[in-house]
Amino acid sequence: MILANTTTIGMQPNIDETPLSKQALGSYAVVFDAVDTPKVIRLLREAEEAGASVVSGMEMSVRQAMGQFESFTGLAAAENLMRDIVTRTSTRTATVLSKI
């Protein structure tokens, strides 16, 4: 089974929250989380410990940026550049949110 968490649970400032218990995560082969700040949240950490493959919200953001660039320009997106931009933006966002 695949779990796709699209809630804000686990996002700054509530990084210790999770929508499912670690025990329940053992039922899933893949766990996807849309939260991109912080990069690795409790849900993903516990899913990986339970044996699931995980996909972070950061990866979703990178792939969305690449798709949007290609749609608007008709050119292939530079994955490393998109990944760097998303990483820097998420780091700044995390810093700002941690001060709230």
PyMOL commands that set and color helices and strands:
alter all, ss='L'
color gray80, all
select helices_A, chain A and resi 22-25+42-49+57-73+79-98
alter helices_A, ss='H'
color red, helices_A
select strands_A, chain A and resi 2-5+30-33+53-55
alter strands_A, ss='S'
color yellow, strands_A
deselect
rebuild
show_as cartoon
